Amino acid sequence: MILSVASGKGGTGKTLVATSLALSLKDNEKVQLLDCDVEEPNDHVFLNPEITGSEPVFIPIPKVDEEKCTRCGICAKVCAYNAIVVLGKQVMVFPQLCHGCGACTYLCPEKAISEENRETGVIEWGRSDGIGFLQGKLSIGEAMAPPVIRKVKENSSDGGIIIRDVPPGASCPVVEAVKGSDFCLLVTEPTPFGLNDLTLAVEMIRDLRIPFGVVLNRAGVGDSGVEEYCLREKIPILLTIPLNKEIARNYSRGIALVEGFPEWRPRFKELFNKVRGLIDERNRGIER
């Protein structure tokens, strides 16, 4: 089972939920935690994994042979990201804009474009007390997270429970991280900002046709807007975590929720059982 933990905005408690789930399930299940928030990965703060390996991530960018190039401009026309431009007799390549799709290389009539690798990040793997661990790190100054996220996903093991800690928001990195999940937990908070960003995340997940539910964090502040929205949209709220200063203190010290408050382990196991039940229910509906 692949379970993604996402949020419409940063700071809602997504990492708190992802790490607590992994720690709660590890004794009875094969668990792997993937930190796909490659711009700011921090699951390692709570798991303290032993990193046993790493691998750089590259994307192919165009390299133009000036002698073969006729400046026909086809490469620039097919590039949707304006990463290659023909200005008079000069062909300019902007590596930071290139998505590595290869269209310019494939369609160049003179075969004047080859590809060379450019490092955009790194992935690391290891273990933490029975939990398989994988994280990606986007290089400083790089704008494109999806290639690093894809590499993290490709290196995850088969079988067991795979928990993906997804980047915040509803942009391309989030879509890449969530794709292929069996279920998505959307973590939000009961504030107007939380509700606004939750609605955006819900639209994205529905477009991807992935079943989902909500975890309401910091309950007790804000208003009832999130709960009313979920009721209206028939979205299940699968777990509610109250606003608690001690939880916040532990989190700031790198102590996972279920490590600081062991009584929460059964609640996260119950959360997982609810998710599994919703997946089974959906699968039965598809079979009919």
Residue pairs with C-beta under 8 A, 6 or more apart in sequence:
1 160
1 161
1 162
1 182
1 183
1 276
1 279
2 162
2 164
2 180
2 181
2 182
2 183
3 21
3 161
3 162
3 163
3 164
3 181
3 182
3 183
3 184
3 185
3 272
3 275
4 163
4 164
4 166
4 177
4 178
4 181
4 183
4 184
4 185
4 210
5 14
5 17
5 18
5 21
5 163
5 164
5 165
5 166
5 184
5 185
5 187
6 14
6 166
6 168
6 174
6 177
6 178
6 184
6 185
6 186
6 187
6 201
6 205
7 13
7 14
7 166
7 168
7 186
7 187
7 188
7 197
7 201
8 168
8 169
8 170
8 186
8 188
8 194
8 196
8 197
8 198
8 199
8 200
8 201
9 168
9 169
9 193
9 194
9 197
10 168
10 169
11 168
12 168
12 187
12 188
12 189
12 194
12 217
13 187
13 189
13 215
13 217
13 218
13 241
14 37
14 165
14 166
14 168
14 187
15 37
15 42
15 43
15 46
15 165
16 187
16 217
16 241
16 247
16 251
16 256
16 257
17 185
17 187
17 215
17 217
17 239
18 33
18 43
18 163
18 164
18 165
19 33
19 43
19 46
19 47
19 165
19 256
19 257
20 256
20 257
20 258
20 264
20 268
21 163
21 268
21 271
21 272
22 31
22 33
22 47
22 131
22 163
23 47
23 131
23 256
23 258
23 259
23 265
24 258
24 264
24 265
24 266
24 268
24 269
24 272
25 31
25 161
25 268
25 269
25 272
26 129
26 130
26 131
27 130
29 160
29 161
30 132
30 159
30 160
30 161
31 130
31 131
31 132
31 160
31 161
31 163
32 131
32 132
32 133
32 134
32 156
32 157
32 160
32 161
32 162
32 163
33 43
33 47
33 131
33 132
33 133
33 134
33 163
33 165
34 134
34 135
34 152
34 153
34 156
34 162
34 163
34 164
34 165
35 41
35 42
35 43
35 44
35 133
35 134
35 135
35 136
35 152
35 165
36 136
36 149
36 152
36 153
36 164
36 165
36 166
36 167
36 173
36 176
36 177
37 165
37 166
37 167
37 168
37 177
38 121
38 135
38 136
38 137
38 138
38 145
38 148
38 149
38 152
38 167
38 173
39 138
39 145
39 167
39 173
41 135
41 136
41 137
41 165
43 133
43 135
43 165
44 133
44 135
45 254
46 254
46 255
46 256
46 259
47 128
47 129
47 131
47 133
47 256
48 128
49 126
49 127
49 128
49 131
49 133
50 126
50 127
50 128
51 124
51 125
51 126
51 133
52 125
52 126
52 127
53 124
53 125
53 126
54 122
54 123
54 124
54 125
55 122
55 123
55 151
55 155
56 119
56 121
56 122
57 119
57 120
57 121
57 122
57 123
57 136
57 147
57 148
57 151
58 117
58 118
58 119
58 120
59 98
59 99
59 100
59 117
59 118
59 120
59 144
59 147
60 100
60 102
60 105
60 115
60 116
60 117
60 118
61 83
61 93
61 95
61 98
61 100
61 115
61 116
61 117
61 118
62 75
62 83
62 84
62 93
62 98
62 104
62 105
62 113
62 114
62 115
63 93
63 113
63 114
63 115
63 116
64 75
64 84
64 91
64 93
64 112
64 113
65 112
65 113
65 114
66 91
67 112
68 110
68 111
68 112
69 91
69 110
69 112
69 113
70 109
70 110
70 112
71 86
71 88
71 89
71 91
72 86
72 109
72 110
73 86
74 104
74 107
74 108
74 109
75 84
75 86
75 91
75 104
75 107
75 108
75 113
76 82
76 84
76 85
76 86
78 103
78 104
78 107
79 103
79 104
80 99
80 101
81 97
81 98
81 99
82 94
82 97
83 93
83 94
83 95
83 97
83 98
83 99
84 91
84 92
84 93
84 94
84 98
84 104
85 91
85 92
85 94
86 92
95 118
96 141
96 142
96 143
98 118
99 144
100 147
102 115
104 113
105 113
105 114
105 115
119 139
120 138
120 139
120 142
120 144
120 147
120 148
121 136
121 137
121 138
121 139
121 142
121 147
121 148
121 151
122 136
122 137
122 139
122 148
123 134
123 135
123 136
123 137
123 148
123 151
123 152
123 155
124 134
124 135
124 136
124 137
125 132
125 133
125 134
125 135
125 155
126 133
127 133
132 156
132 157
134 152
134 155
134 156
135 152
136 145
136 148
136 149
136 151
136 152
137 148
138 144
138 145
138 148
145 167
145 172
145 173
145 176
146 172
146 173
146 176
149 167
149 173
149 176
149 177
150 176
153 164
153 177
153 180
156 162
161 272
164 177
164 178
164 181
166 174
166 177
166 178
166 184
167 173
167 174
167 177
168 174
169 197
169 201
170 197
170 200
170 201
170 203
170 204
174 201
174 204
175 204
175 208
178 184
178 204
178 205
178 208
178 210
179 208
181 210
182 210
182 211
182 279
183 210
183 211
183 212
183 213
183 275
183 278
183 279
184 205
184 210
184 211
184 212
185 212
185 213
185 214
185 215
185 238
185 271
185 275
186 198
186 201
186 202
186 205
186 212
186 213
186 214
186 215
187 214
187 215
187 217
188 194
188 195
188 197
188 198
188 214
188 215
188 216
188 217
188 226
189 216
189 217
189 218
189 221
189 222
189 226
190 216
190 218
190 219
190 220
190 221
190 222
190 223
190 224
190 225
190 226
190 227
191 221
191 222
191 223
191 225
191 226
192 222
192 223
192 225
194 222
194 226
195 225
195 226
195 229
198 214
198 226
198 229
199 229
202 212
202 233
202 235
205 212
211 278
211 279
211 282
212 235
213 235
213 236
213 237
213 238
213 274
213 275
213 278
214 226
214 230
214 235
214 236
214 237
214 238
215 237
215 238
215 239
215 240
215 241
215 271
216 226
216 227
216 237
216 239
216 240
216 241
217 241
218 241
218 242
218 243
219 240
219 241
219 242
219 243
220 242
220 243
221 243
227 237
229 235
230 236
230 237
236 274
236 278
238 271
238 274
238 275
239 267
239 268
239 270
239 271
241 247
241 257
246 260
246 261
247 257
247 260
247 261
250 256
250 257
250 259
250 260
250 261
251 257
257 264
258 264
258 265
258 268
